């Protein structure tokens, strides 16, 4: 090897060491990464599902919600949304978006509002949680808190049991909150807010809010979102003392008929 080649190699080596490492885009800091997992199971009629959707649209564009967002340390949140029943409706998935201004909130709400309303068979809270957890991975955001917000009008009655799915989320540092829709309560499985408290929610500061009347949807959803965005704890309230049966939905499922029909019919 001649001297000129040795010198050239030495120069290239020095340049390689001197070259800056490729930059990796840092995740954008937000106060909370929030997943809205919304129940559209068949036990909820189309009118009730529409009222629920309207409640989310109204809450997301309400001045009190925006004030809560802008009062955070960074003044912004990252949010996404999907609907579920016995299975996830992938067409309902609304990609992650930053909300820090009224315009951004209105844009996200409009994306929800433009989607058609449809209900499906079964209630699989476990499927909703299992689908929601990976949504935080690689989403481009670094939240001080990560929250899954589950709404529902009945217990888990399809798919895997709910408590292992809930516990898996909690172990990853994710908080699971709930909105128990009790417009048409069933004596068969008892108080739904008790079920959500014992079997669905979990993590630091986790809470469940009940909805007893259709006209209360918008206010309850707004209150829930403000609590989640602000990080404040929900006020304590009295709930039934008896512990919920976390397998009550599976026990009440008549004939396990959902397991016997084809996947195409379940969609």
ZATOR-920252 format. One record per atom (N, C-alpha, C, O): residue in three letters; x negated, y negated, z. Coordinates in steps of 0.05 Angstrom, whole numbers, padded with zeros to 5 digits, always signed. Example, Ala and Ser with C-alpha at 12.3 -4.5 7.8 and 13.67 -1.06 7.14 Angstrom:
% ZATOR-920252
ALA-00264+00114+00156 ALA-00246+00090+00156 ALA-00264+00066+00156 ALA-00285+00066+00169 SER-00257+00045+00142 SER-00273+00021+00143 SER-00258-00001+00157 SER-00268-00023+00161 
% end
This chain:
% ZATOR-920252
UNK-00017+00024+00000 UNK+00000+00000+00000 UNK-00018-00025+00000 UNK-00036-00027+00017 UNK-00014-00043-00019 UNK-00032-00066-00021 UNK-00023-00088+00000 UNK-00002-00086+00012 UNK-00041-00108+00002 UNK-00037-00128+00022 UNK-00012-00144+00017 UNK+00002-00152+00036 UNK-00006-00151-00009 UNK+00018-00167-00015 UNK+00043-00153-00007 UNK+00062-00165+00003 UNK+00044-00126-00011 UNK+00069-00111-00004 UNK+00072-00110+00026 UNK+00094-00113+00037 UNK+00049-00107+00040 UNK+00051-00108+00070 UNK+00061-00134+00080 UNK+00078-00135+00098 UNK+00052-00156+00068 UNK+00061-00183+00076 UNK+00091-00186+00070 UNK+00105-00198+00086 UNK+00100-00176+00047 UNK+00128-00179+00040 UNK+00145-00164+00060 UNK+00166-00174+00068 UNK+00137-00140+00067 UNK+00152-00124+00087 UNK+00153-00138+00114 UNK+00173-00138+00128 UNK+00130-00150+00121 UNK+00129-00164+00147 UNK+00149-00188+00147 UNK+00162-00193+00167 UNK+00150-00202+00124 UNK+00168-00225+00123 UNK+00197-00216+00125 UNK+00213-00228+00139 UNK+00204-00194+00110 UNK+00231-00184+00110 UNK+00239-00175+00138 UNK+00262-00179+00147 UNK+00220-00162+00152 UNK+00226-00153+00179 UNK+00231-00177+00198 UNK+00250-00176+00214 UNK+00215-00197+00195 UNK+00219-00221+00212 UNK+00246-00234+00206 UNK+00260-00243+00225 UNK+00253-00235+00180 UNK+00279-00247+00173 UNK+00302-00231+00184 UNK+00322-00242+00193 UNK+00299-00205+00183 UNK+00321-00188+00194 UNK+00325-00192+00223 UNK+00348-00193+00233 UNK+00303-00195+00238 UNK+00305-00200+00267 UNK+00316-00228+00272 UNK+00331-00232+00292 UNK+00309-00247+00255 UNK+00317-00275+00260 UNK+00346-00280+00252 UNK+00359-00299+00262 UNK+00357-00263+00233 UNK+00384-00268+00223 UNK+00404-00265+00245 UNK+00402-00247+00261 UNK+00423-00284+00246 UNK+00443-00282+00267 UNK+00461-00257+00263 UNK+00466-00250+00240 UNK+00470-00245+00285 UNK+00488-00222+00283 UNK+00515-00232+00271 UNK+00524-00254+00276 UNK+00528-00214+00256 UNK+00554-00222+00245 UNK+00574-00229+00267 UNK+00576-00214+00287 UNK+00588-00250+00263 UNK+00607-00259+00284 UNK+00633-00242+00282 UNK+00643-00236+00260 UNK+00643-00236+00305 UNK+00669-00221+00307 UNK+00689-00240+00319 UNK+00685-00252+00340 UNK+00711-00243+00304 UNK+00732-00262+00313 UNK+00742-00254+00341 UNK+00750-00231+00345 UNK+00742-00273+00359 UNK+00752-00267+00386 UNK+00782-00267+00386 UNK+00795-00282+00371 UNK+00794-00250+00403 UNK+00823-00250+00406 UNK+00832-00277+00417 UNK+00819-00289+00434 UNK+00855-00287+00408 UNK+00865-00313+00416 UNK+00878-00310+00444 UNK+00894-00292+00449 UNK+00870-00328+00462 UNK+00880-00326+00489 UNK+00908-00337+00491 UNK+00915-00358+00479 UNK+00925-00322+00505 UNK+00953-00330+00510 UNK+00960-00324+00539 UNK+00945-00309+00552 UNK+00981-00335+00548 UNK+00989-00330+00576 UNK+01001-00303+00579 UNK+00996-00290+00600 UNK+01016-00293+00560 UNK+01028-00267+00561 UNK+01032-00256+00533 UNK+01039-00270+00515 UNK+01027-00230+00531 UNK+01035-00215+00507 UNK+01061-00201+00513 UNK+01062-00184+00531 UNK+01082-00207+00499 UNK+01109-00198+00506 UNK+01122-00182+00484 UNK+01125-00191+00462 UNK+01129-00157+00490 UNK+01143-00140+00472 UNK+01173-00139+00480 UNK+01179-00131+00503 UNK+01191-00146+00462 UNK+01219-00144+00467 UNK+01230-00118+00454 UNK+01229-00116+00430 UNK+01238-00099+00471 UNK+01248-00073+00462 UNK+01278-00072+00467 UNK+01287-00070+00490 UNK+01295-00074+00446 UNK+01323-00080+00449 UNK+01340-00056+00441 UNK+01336-00044+00419 UNK+01358-00048+00458 UNK+01375-00025+00455 UNK+01398-00030+00435 UNK+01412-00050+00438 UNK+01400-00013+00415 UNK+01423-00014+00396 UNK+01435+00013+00394 UNK+01443+00022+00372 UNK+01437+00028+00416 UNK+01448+00055+00416 UNK+01478+00054+00410 UNK+01491+00033+00413 UNK+01490+00077+00403 UNK+01518+00078+00395 UNK+01537+00071+00416 UNK+01560+00065+00410 UNK+01529+00072+00442 UNK+01547+00065+00464 UNK+01552+00035+00464 UNK+01570+00025+00478 UNK+01537+00020+00448 UNK+01540-00009+00446 UNK+01554-00014+00419 UNK+01543-00008+00398 UNK+01578-00025+00419 UNK+01592-00030+00394 UNK+01579-00054+00379 UNK+01562-00068+00390 UNK+01587-00057+00354 UNK+01574-00078+00338 UNK+01578-00106+00349 UNK+01560-00123+00346 UNK+01601-00111+00361 UNK+01606-00137+00373 UNK+01586-00142+00396 UNK+01575-00164+00398 UNK+01583-00122+00413 UNK+01565-00124+00435 UNK+01536-00127+00426 UNK+01521-00143+00437 UNK+01528-00112+00405 UNK+01501-00114+00394 UNK+01497-00142+00382 UNK+01475-00153+00385 UNK+01517-00153+00369 UNK+01514-00180+00358 UNK+01512-00201+00380 UNK+01496-00219+00378 UNK+01527-00198+00402 UNK+01525-00216+00424 UNK+01497-00215+00437 UNK+01486-00235+00444 UNK+01486-00190+00439 UNK+01459-00187+00449 UNK+01439-00201+00431 UNK+01422-00216+00441 UNK+01441-00196+00405 UNK+01422-00209+00386 UNK+01425-00240+00388 UNK+01404-00254+00390 UNK+01449-00250+00389 UNK+01453-00279+00391 UNK+01441-00289+00417 UNK+01431-00312+00418 UNK+01442-00273+00438 UNK+01431-00281+00464 UNK+01401-00285+00462 UNK+01390-00304+00474 UNK+01387-00267+00448 UNK+01358-00270+00444 UNK+01352-00295+00427 UNK+01333-00310+00434 UNK+01367-00299+00406 UNK+01362-00322+00389 UNK+01366-00348+00405 UNK+01350-00366+00403 UNK+01388-00349+00420 UNK+01393-00373+00436 UNK+01372-00377+00458 UNK+01363-00400+00462 UNK+01363-00356+00471 UNK+01344-00358+00492 UNK+01317-00368+00481 UNK+01304-00385+00493 UNK+01309-00357+00458 UNK+01283-00364+00447 UNK+01281-00393+00437 UNK+01260-00404+00435 UNK+01304-00405+00432 UNK+01304-00433+00422 UNK+01314-00452+00443 UNK+01318-00476+00437 UNK+01318-00443+00467 UNK+01328-00460+00489 UNK+01305-00478+00499 UNK+01283-00468+00502 UNK+01310-00503+00505 UNK+01289-00521+00516 UNK+01276-00510+00541 UNK+01252-00514+00546 UNK+01292-00497+00559 UNK+01280-00487+00584 UNK+01259-00465+00578 UNK+01239-00463+00593 UNK+01264-00448+00558 UNK+01245-00428+00551 UNK+01219-00441+00541 UNK+01197-00433+00549 UNK+01222-00460+00523 UNK+01198-00473+00512 UNK+01183-00488+00534 UNK+01158-00488+00534 UNK+01197-00500+00553 UNK+01183-00513+00576 UNK+01167-00493+00592 UNK+01144-00498+00600 UNK+01178-00469+00596 UNK+01164-00448+00611 UNK+01139-00439+00596 UNK+01118-00435+00608 UNK+01141-00437+00569 UNK+01118-00429+00553 UNK+01096-00451+00555 UNK+01073-00444+00560 UNK+01103-00475+00551 UNK+01084-00497+00551 UNK+01072-00504+00578 UNK+01052-00518+00580 UNK+01085-00494+00599 UNK+01075-00499+00626 UNK+01054-00479+00635 UNK+01042-00482+00656 UNK+01049-00458+00618 UNK+01029-00438+00624 UNK+01000-00449+00622 UNK+00997-00472+00613 UNK+00981-00434+00630 UNK+00953-00443+00629 UNK+00944-00449+00601 UNK+00930-00470+00597 UNK+00951-00433+00582 UNK+00944-00439+00554 UNK+00966-00453+00539 UNK+00961-00464+00518 UNK+00990-00452+00549 UNK+01013-00464+00536 UNK+01023-00449+00511 UNK+01036-00461+00494 UNK+01017-00423+00510 UNK+01026-00407+00487 UNK+01029-00378+00495 UNK+01015-00369+00513 UNK+01047-00364+00481 UNK+01050-00336+00486 UNK+01049-00322+00459 UNK+01052-00334+00438 UNK+01045-00295+00459 UNK+01048-00279+00435 UNK+01072-00260+00440 UNK+01075-00249+00461 UNK+01089-00257+00419 UNK+01113-00243+00423 UNK+01119-00225+00398 UNK+01113-00232+00376 UNK+01132-00202+00403 UNK+01141-00185+00382 UNK+01167-00172+00390 UNK+01174-00174+00414 UNK+01182-00159+00371 UNK+01209-00150+00377 UNK+01215-00125+00360 UNK+01206-00123+00337 UNK+01229-00106+00372 UNK+01240-00084+00356 UNK+01265-00073+00370 UNK+01270-00079+00393 UNK+01280-00057+00355 UNK+01305-00046+00365 UNK+01302-00015+00365 UNK+01288-00004+00349 UNK+01316-00003+00384 UNK+01314+00026+00388 UNK+01341+00038+00396 UNK+01358+00024+00406 UNK+01343+00064+00392 UNK+01366+00079+00402 UNK+01355+00106+00409 UNK+01338+00109+00427 UNK+01365+00128+00396 UNK+01352+00154+00400 UNK+01325+00155+00387 UNK+01307+00170+00396 UNK+01322+00138+00367 UNK+01296+00134+00353 UNK+01291+00105+00350 UNK+01309+00088+00354 UNK+01266+00098+00342 UNK+01259+00070+00336 UNK+01270+00063+00309 UNK+01268+00079+00290 UNK+01280+00039+00306 UNK+01287+00029+00279 UNK+01263+00013+00269 UNK+01260-00010+00277 UNK+01246+00025+00252 UNK+01222+00011+00243 UNK+01227-00014+00227 UNK+01211-00033+00227 UNK+01250-00016+00214 UNK+01257-00039+00199 UNK+01262-00063+00216 UNK+01262-00086+00207 UNK+01268-00059+00242 UNK+01274-00081+00260 UNK+01248-00094+00271 UNK+01250-00115+00284 UNK+01225-00081+00267 UNK+01201-00091+00279 UNK+01194-00119+00268 UNK+01194-00123+00244 UNK+01190-00137+00286 UNK+01183-00165+00279 UNK+01154-00170+00288 UNK+01149-00169+00312 UNK+01137-00175+00269 UNK+01108-00177+00275 UNK+01102-00197+00296 UNK+01117-00217+00300 UNK+01079-00193+00309 UNK+01070-00212+00330 UNK+01068-00240+00320 UNK+01060-00245+00297 UNK+01076-00259+00337 UNK+01075-00287+00330 UNK+01068-00303+00355 UNK+01078-00297+00376 UNK+01053-00324+00351 UNK+01048-00343+00372 UNK+01072-00361+00375 UNK+01084-00370+00355 UNK+01080-00367+00400 UNK+01099-00388+00405 UNK+01087-00408+00424 UNK+01080-00402+00447 UNK+01084-00433+00415 UNK+01074-00454+00431 UNK+01089-00480+00426 UNK+01087-00500+00441 UNK+01105-00480+00405 UNK+01121-00504+00398 UNK+01150-00496+00392 UNK+01156-00472+00389 UNK+01167-00516+00391 UNK+01195-00511+00384 UNK+01198-00499+00356 UNK+01215-00482+00352 UNK+01181-00509+00338 UNK+01182-00499+00310 UNK+01175-00470+00309 UNK+01188-00454+00294 UNK+01155-00461+00324 UNK+01147-00433+00324 UNK+01168-00416+00336 UNK+01174-00394+00327 UNK+01181-00426+00358 UNK+01202-00411+00370 UNK+01226-00408+00351 UNK+01238-00386+00350 UNK+01233-00429+00337 UNK+01255-00428+00318 UNK+01249-00409+00295 UNK+01267-00395+00285 UNK+01224-00408+00286 UNK+01216-00390+00264 UNK+01219-00361+00273 UNK+01230-00345+00258 UNK+01210-00355+00297 UNK+01212-00327+00307 UNK+01241-00319+00310 UNK+01250-00298+00303 UNK+01257-00337+00322 UNK+01286-00332+00326 UNK+01300-00328+00300 UNK+01318-00311+00298 UNK+01293-00343+00280 UNK+01305-00341+00253 UNK+01299-00314+00241 UNK+01315-00302+00227 UNK+01275-00304+00246 UNK+01267-00277+00235 UNK+01284-00255+00247 UNK+01291-00236+00234 UNK+01291-00259+00273 UNK+01309-00239+00286 UNK+01338-00242+00275 UNK+01351-00222+00269 UNK+01347-00267+00272 UNK+01374-00272+00265 UNK+01381-00262+00237 UNK+01404-00256+00231 UNK+01362-00261+00219 UNK+01367-00254+00191 UNK+01370-00224+00187 UNK+01379-00216+00165 UNK+01363-00208+00207 UNK+01364-00179+00203 UNK+01393-00169+00207 UNK+01407-00179+00224 UNK+01401-00149+00192 UNK+01428-00138+00196 UNK+01430-00123+00223 UNK+01411-00112+00233 UNK+01454-00123+00233 UNK+01460-00109+00259 UNK+01470-00081+00253 UNK+01487-00077+00236 UNK+01458-00061+00266 UNK+01467-00034+00263 UNK+01461-00019+00289 UNK+01441-00024+00302 UNK+01479+00000+00296 UNK+01474+00016+00319 UNK+01468+00045+00310 UNK+01474+00053+00288 UNK+01455+00060+00328 UNK+01447+00088+00322 UNK+01453+00106+00345 UNK+01460+00097+00367 UNK+01451+00132+00340 UNK+01458+00152+00361 UNK+01435+00155+00381 UNK+01411+00151+00375 UNK+01443+00162+00406 UNK+01423+00168+00426 UNK+01412+00144+00441 UNK+01413+00122+00431 UNK+01400+00150+00464 UNK+01387+00129+00480 UNK+01361+00141+00490 UNK+01360+00157+00508 UNK+01339+00132+00478 UNK+01312+00142+00485 UNK+01295+00119+00494 UNK+01280+00108+00479 UNK+01297+00113+00520 UNK+01280+00092+00532 UNK+01251+00101+00530 UNK+01233+00085+00527 UNK+01247+00127+00533 UNK+01219+00137+00532 UNK+01207+00132+00504 UNK+01184+00125+00502 UNK+01223+00136+00483 UNK+01213+00130+00456 UNK+01206+00101+00453 UNK+01186+00094+00440 UNK+01223+00084+00464 UNK+01218+00055+00463 UNK+01192+00048+00476 UNK+01176+00032+00465 UNK+01187+00059+00500 UNK+01162+00052+00514 UNK+01138+00064+00500 UNK+01117+00051+00498 UNK+01141+00088+00490 UNK+01118+00101+00476 UNK+01111+00086+00450 UNK+01088+00084+00443 UNK+01131+00075+00437 UNK+01126+00059+00413 UNK+01114+00032+00420 UNK+01097+00021+00406 UNK+01123+00020+00443 UNK+01115-00007+00450 UNK+01085-00008+00459 UNK+01071-00028+00452 UNK+01076+00012+00473 UNK+01049+00010+00486 UNK+01027+00005+00465 UNK+01011-00013+00470 UNK+01026+00020+00443 UNK+01004+00015+00423 UNK+01006-00012+00409 UNK+00987-00020+00396 UNK+01028-00025+00411 UNK+01031-00051+00397 UNK+01012-00072+00408 UNK+01006-00092+00394 UNK+01002-00068+00432 UNK+00983-00087+00444 UNK+00955-00083+00432 UNK+00938-00102+00433 UNK+00949-00059+00422 UNK+00922-00053+00412 UNK+00916-00068+00386 UNK+00931-00065+00367 UNK+00895-00083+00385 UNK+00886-00096+00361 UNK+00906-00116+00350 UNK+00906-00121+00326 UNK+00922-00128+00367 UNK+00941-00148+00357 UNK+00930-00176+00354 UNK+00943-00194+00344 UNK+00904-00180+00362 UNK+00891-00205+00358 UNK+00895-00225+00381 UNK+00887-00248+00379 UNK+00907-00215+00403 UNK+00912-00233+00426 UNK+00900-00222+00451 UNK+00898-00197+00455 UNK+00893-00240+00469 UNK+00883-00232+00496 UNK+00901-00246+00516 UNK+00896-00269+00523 UNK+00920-00231+00526 UNK+00939-00243+00545 UNK+00930-00238+00574 UNK+00918-00218+00580 UNK+00936-00258+00591 UNK+00931-00254+00619 UNK+00949-00233+00631 UNK+00943-00220+00651 UNK+00972-00229+00618 UNK+00991-00208+00625 UNK+01002-00195+00600 UNK+01004-00208+00579 UNK+01008-00169+00602 UNK+01021-00155+00580 UNK+01047-00143+00591 UNK+01047-00129+00611 UNK+01069-00149+00577 UNK+01096-00143+00587 UNK+01112-00129+00565 UNK+01113-00138+00543 UNK+01126-00107+00573 UNK+01147-00095+00556 UNK+01173-00102+00569 UNK+01177-00095+00593 UNK+01191-00113+00554 UNK+01217-00122+00563 UNK+01238-00103+00551 UNK+01243-00105+00526 UNK+01250-00085+00566 UNK+01268-00065+00556 UNK+01297-00073+00564 UNK+01303-00076+00587 UNK+01314-00075+00544 UNK+01343-00078+00549 UNK+01357-00052+00543 UNK+01349-00037+00526 UNK+01379-00046+00558 UNK+01393-00021+00553 UNK+01420-00020+00567 UNK+01423-00033+00588 UNK+01438-00004+00557 UNK+01464-00001+00569 UNK+01470+00027+00579 UNK+01493+00034+00585 UNK+01449+00043+00582 UNK+01453+00070+00592 UNK+01426+00083+00598 UNK+01405+00072+00592 UNK+01427+00106+00612 UNK+01402+00120+00619 UNK+01390+00135+00595 UNK+01404+00140+00575 UNK+01365+00143+00597 UNK+01352+00159+00577 UNK+01367+00185+00574 UNK+01371+00200+00593 UNK+01374+00192+00549 UNK+01388+00217+00545 UNK+01378+00233+00520 UNK+01391+00252+00511 UNK+01356+00224+00509 UNK+01345+00237+00485 UNK+01315+00234+00485 UNK+01304+00214+00493 UNK+01301+00255+00475 UNK+01272+00254+00474 UNK+01260+00261+00501 UNK+01272+00275+00517 UNK+01235+00252+00505 UNK+01220+00258+00529 UNK+01232+00244+00553 UNK+01246+00223+00550 UNK+01228+00254+00578 UNK+01237+00239+00602 UNK+01224+00211+00603 UNK+01203+00207+00592 UNK+01238+00193+00617 UNK+01230+00165+00616 UNK+01207+00160+00635 UNK+01189+00143+00629 UNK+01206+00172+00659 UNK+01186+00164+00679 UNK+01157+00169+00670 UNK+01141+00151+00676 UNK+01150+00191+00657 UNK+01122+00193+00648 UNK+01115+00171+00628 UNK+01092+00161+00629 UNK+01133+00163+00610 UNK+01127+00142+00591 UNK+01123+00115+00606 UNK+01105+00100+00599 UNK+01140+00110+00626 UNK+01137+00086+00642 UNK+01110+00086+00657 UNK+01096+00066+00657 UNK+01104+00109+00669 UNK+01079+00111+00685 UNK+01054+00107+00667 UNK+01034+00096+00675 UNK+01055+00118+00642 UNK+01033+00115+00624 UNK+01028+00085+00617 UNK+01005+00076+00615 UNK+01050+00070+00614 UNK+01047+00041+00609 UNK+01035+00027+00632 UNK+01017+00010+00629 UNK+01044+00033+00656 UNK+01034+00020+00680 UNK+01004+00025+00684 UNK+00990+00008+00692 UNK+00996+00050+00679 UNK+00968+00057+00682 UNK+00949+00041+00664 UNK+00926+00038+00669 UNK+00960+00030+00642 UNK+00945+00013+00624 UNK+00947-00017+00631 UNK+00938-00034+00617 UNK+00959-00022+00654 UNK+00961-00050+00664 UNK+00984-00065+00651 UNK+00985-00090+00652 UNK+01003-00051+00639 UNK+01026-00064+00627 UNK+01049-00064+00647 UNK+01055-00045+00660 UNK+01063-00087+00648 UNK+01087-00090+00665 UNK+01111-00083+00648 UNK+01114-00093+00626 UNK+01130-00068+00660 UNK+01155-00061+00646 UNK+01178-00074+00662 UNK+01182-00067+00685 UNK+01192-00092+00649 UNK+01216-00104+00660 UNK+01241-00094+00646 UNK+01239-00082+00625 UNK+01264-00098+00659 UNK+01289-00088+00647 UNK+01312-00107+00648 UNK+01314-00124+00666 UNK+01330-00104+00628 UNK+01355-00118+00628 UNK+01376-00096+00627 UNK+01380-00083+00606 UNK+01391-00092+00649 UNK+01411-00071+00651 UNK+01438-00082+00642 UNK+01450-00098+00656 UNK+01447-00072+00619 UNK+01473-00082+00608 UNK+01495-00066+00620 UNK+01499-00042+00614 UNK+01511-00078+00638 UNK+01531-00064+00653 UNK+01559-00075+00647 UNK+01577-00076+00664 UNK+01563-00082+00621 UNK+01589-00093+00613 UNK+01611-00072+00615 UNK+01633-00077+00623 UNK+01603-00047+00608 UNK+01622-00024+00610 UNK+01609-00003+00628 UNK+01600+00017+00617 UNK+01609-00007+00654 UNK+01595+00012+00672 UNK+01608+00039+00672 UNK+01632+00042+00669 UNK+01591+00060+00675 UNK+01601+00087+00676 UNK+01597+00098+00704 UNK+01576+00096+00716 UNK+01619+00110+00714 UNK+01617+00123+00741 UNK+01601+00148+00740 UNK+01592+00159+00760 UNK+01597+00159+00715 UNK+01583+00185+00712 UNK+01554+00183+00721 UNK+01544+00201+00734 UNK+01540+00161+00714 UNK+01512+00159+00721 UNK+01506+00137+00742 UNK+01483+00131+00748 UNK+01527+00125+00753 UNK+01523+00106+00775 UNK+01513+00079+00765 UNK+01516+00072+00742 UNK+01503+00064+00784 UNK+01494+00036+00778 UNK+01470+00036+00760 UNK+01449+00046+00767 UNK+01472+00024+00736 UNK+01450+00024+00717 UNK+01427+00008+00726 UNK+01404+00014+00721 UNK+01432-00014+00741 UNK+01409-00030+00751 UNK+01393-00014+00771 UNK+01369-00018+00773 UNK+01406+00004+00786 UNK+01391+00021+00805 UNK+01374+00041+00789 UNK+01351+00046+00796 UNK+01385+00052+00767 UNK+01370+00070+00750 UNK+01346+00056+00738 UNK+01323+00067+00738 UNK+01350+00032+00728 UNK+01327+00017+00716 UNK+01306+00011+00738 UNK+01282+00013+00732 UNK+01315+00004+00761 UNK+01297-00003+00783 UNK+01279+00021+00791 UNK+01256+00018+00796 UNK+01291+00045+00791 UNK+01277+00069+00800 UNK+01262+00083+00778 UNK+01242+00096+00783 UNK+01272+00082+00754 UNK+01263+00099+00732 UNK+01250+00086+00709 UNK+01236+00099+00693 UNK+01255+00060+00705 UNK+01246+00046+00680 UNK+01225+00025+00685 UNK+01204+00025+00672 UNK+01229+00007+00704 UNK+01211-00015+00708 UNK+01187-00007+00724 UNK+01188+00013+00738 UNK+01166-00023+00723 UNK+01142-00017+00739 UNK+01120-00037+00733 UNK+01120-00051+00713 UNK+01100-00038+00751 UNK+01078-00056+00749 UNK+01082-00080+00767 UNK+01103-00084+00778 UNK+01061-00096+00771 UNK+01062-00119+00790 UNK+01083-00139+00782 UNK+01084-00148+00759 UNK+01101-00144+00801 UNK+01122-00164+00796 UNK+01145-00155+00778 UNK+01161-00171+00770 UNK+01146-00129+00772 UNK+01167-00119+00754 UNK+01195-00124+00766 UNK+01198-00123+00790 UNK+01214-00129+00748 UNK+01241-00134+00758 UNK+01262-00124+00737 UNK+01255-00120+00714 UNK+01287-00122+00746 UNK+01309-00115+00729 UNK+01332-00135+00734 UNK+01338-00141+00758 UNK+01343-00146+00713 UNK+01366-00163+00715 UNK+01391-00150+00704 UNK+01389-00138+00682 UNK+01414-00151+00717 UNK+01438-00139+00707 UNK+01455-00159+00691 UNK+01454-00183+00696 UNK+01469-00149+00671 UNK+01489-00165+00657 UNK+01516-00152+00660 UNK+01520-00129+00652 UNK+01535-00166+00673 UNK+01561-00154+00678 UNK+01583-00163+00659 UNK+01603-00149+00656 UNK+01579-00186+00646 UNK+01599-00197+00628 UNK+01586-00204+00601 UNK+01563-00213+00601 UNK+01601-00201+00579 UNK+01590-00208+00553 UNK+01582-00237+00551 UNK+01563-00244+00539 UNK+01598-00254+00564 UNK+01592-00283+00563 UNK+01567-00290+00579 UNK+01557-00312+00577 UNK+01556-00271+00594 UNK+01532-00276+00610 UNK+01506-00268+00596 UNK+01484-00272+00606 UNK+01509-00255+00572 UNK+01485-00245+00558 UNK+01464-00267+00554 UNK+01441-00264+00562 UNK+01472-00289+00541 UNK+01452-00310+00534 UNK+01438-00321+00559 UNK+01413-00324+00558 UNK+01453-00326+00580 UNK+01441-00337+00604 UNK+01422-00317+00617 UNK+01400-00324+00626 UNK+01430-00291+00618 UNK+01413-00271+00631 UNK+01387-00267+00615 UNK+01366-00264+00626 UNK+01390-00266+00588 UNK+01366-00262+00571 UNK+01347-00286+00574 UNK+01323-00283+00577 UNK+01358-00310+00575 UNK+01342-00334+00578 UNK+01327-00334+00605 UNK+01303-00340+00607 UNK+01342-00327+00626 UNK+01330-00325+00652 UNK+01307-00305+00653 UNK+01286-00310+00665 UNK+01312-00282+00641 UNK+01292-00261+00640 UNK+01267-00270+00626 UNK+01244-00265+00635 UNK+01270-00282+00602 UNK+01247-00291+00587 UNK+01232-00312+00601 UNK+01207-00313+00600 UNK+01245-00330+00615 UNK+01232-00351+00630 UNK+01215-00340+00652 UNK+01193-00348+00657 UNK+01226-00320+00666 UNK+01211-00307+00688 UNK+01187-00293+00677 UNK+01165-00294+00689 UNK+01190-00280+00654 UNK+01167-00265+00642 UNK+01145-00284+00632 UNK+01121-00278+00636 UNK+01153-00305+00620 UNK+01134-00324+00610 UNK+01119-00339+00632 UNK+01095-00344+00631 UNK+01134-00347+00652 UNK+01123-00363+00674 UNK+01107-00346+00693 UNK+01089-00356+00707 UNK+01113-00319+00694 UNK+01099-00302+00713 UNK+01110-00304+00741 UNK+01099-00292+00760 UNK+01131-00319+00745 UNK+01144-00321+00772 UNK+01158-00295+00778 UNK+01169-00282+00760 UNK+01159-00288+00804 UNK+01174-00264+00812 UNK+01204-00270+00812 UNK+01213-00292+00820 UNK+01219-00250+00804 UNK+01248-00253+00805 UNK+01257-00254+00834 UNK+01245-00240+00851 UNK+01277-00269+00840 UNK+01287-00270+00868 UNK+01297-00243+00877 UNK+01310-00228+00862 UNK+01292-00236+00902 UNK+01302-00211+00913 UNK+01332-00210+00913 UNK+01345-00230+00917 UNK+01343-00186+00909 UNK+01372-00183+00910 UNK+01378-00155+00921 UNK+01361-00138+00922 UNK+01403-00152+00929 UNK+01411-00126+00941 UNK+01419-00107+00919 UNK+01434-00114+00901 UNK+01408-00083+00920 UNK+01416-00062+00901 UNK+01425-00037+00917 UNK+01418-00035+00941 UNK+01440-00019+00905 UNK+01449+00004+00919 UNK+01426+00019+00932 UNK+01405+00021+00921 UNK+01431+00029+00957 UNK+01409+00042+00972 UNK+01401+00069+00961 UNK+01378+00077+00963 UNK+01420+00084+00950 UNK+01415+00111+00941 UNK+01396+00111+00918 UNK+01398+00095+00899 UNK+01376+00129+00918 UNK+01357+00132+00896 UNK+01371+00143+00871 UNK+01388+00160+00873 UNK+01362+00133+00848 UNK+01374+00142+00823 UNK+01362+00168+00814 UNK+01339+00175+00821 UNK+01378+00184+00800 UNK+01369+00209+00787 UNK+01358+00201+00760 UNK+01373+00194+00742 UNK+01332+00203+00757 UNK+01319+00195+00732 UNK+01324+00214+00709 UNK+01316+00208+00686 UNK+01337+00236+00714 UNK+01344+00255+00692 UNK+01374+00256+00688 UNK+01384+00275+00676 UNK+01389+00236+00699 UNK+01418+00237+00697 UNK+01428+00236+00669 UNK+01447+00250+00662 UNK+01415+00221+00652 UNK+01424+00219+00624 UNK+01421+00246+00609 UNK+01438+00253+00594 UNK+01399+00259+00614 UNK+01394+00285+00602 UNK+01414+00306+00612 UNK+01424+00323+00597 UNK+01421+00304+00638 UNK+01440+00323+00649 UNK+01468+00319+00638 UNK+01484+00338+00636 UNK+01475+00294+00631 UNK+01502+00288+00622 UNK+01505+00291+00592 UNK+01527+00289+00581 UNK+01483+00295+00577 UNK+01485+00297+00548 UNK+01501+00321+00541 UNK+01491+00344+00546 UNK+01524+00319+00529 UNK+01541+00342+00524 UNK+01530+00360+00502 UNK+01526+00352+00479 UNK+01525+00385+00509 UNK+01518+00405+00489 UNK+01491+00401+00476 UNK+01484+00416+00457 UNK+01475+00381+00485 UNK+01449+00375+00473 UNK+01452+00373+00442 UNK+01435+00381+00427 UNK+01475+00361+00433 UNK+01481+00361+00405 UNK+01461+00345+00388 UNK+01457+00351+00365 UNK+01448+00325+00401 UNK+01429+00310+00385 UNK+01404+00326+00377 UNK+01391+00320+00357 UNK+01398+00347+00393 UNK+01376+00364+00387 UNK+01382+00383+00364 UNK+01364+00394+00351 UNK+01408+00386+00358 UNK+01415+00406+00338 UNK+01421+00394+00311 UNK+01423+00409+00291 UNK+01423+00368+00309 UNK+01429+00356+00283 UNK+01402+00348+00270 UNK+01382+00346+00283 UNK+01404+00345+00243 UNK+01379+00340+00228 UNK+01369+00312+00234 UNK+01384+00294+00242 UNK+01342+00308+00230 UNK+01331+00281+00234 UNK+01345+00260+00216 UNK+01348+00237+00224 UNK+01353+00268+00192 UNK+01365+00250+00174 UNK+01392+00239+00185 UNK+01398+00216+00182 UNK+01407+00257+00199 UNK+01432+00249+00210 UNK+01428+00231+00234 UNK+01446+00215+00241 UNK+01405+00234+00248 UNK+01400+00217+00271 UNK+01392+00189+00264 UNK+01394+00171+00281 UNK+01384+00184+00239 UNK+01375+00158+00231 UNK+01398+00140+00225 UNK+01395+00117+00218 
% end
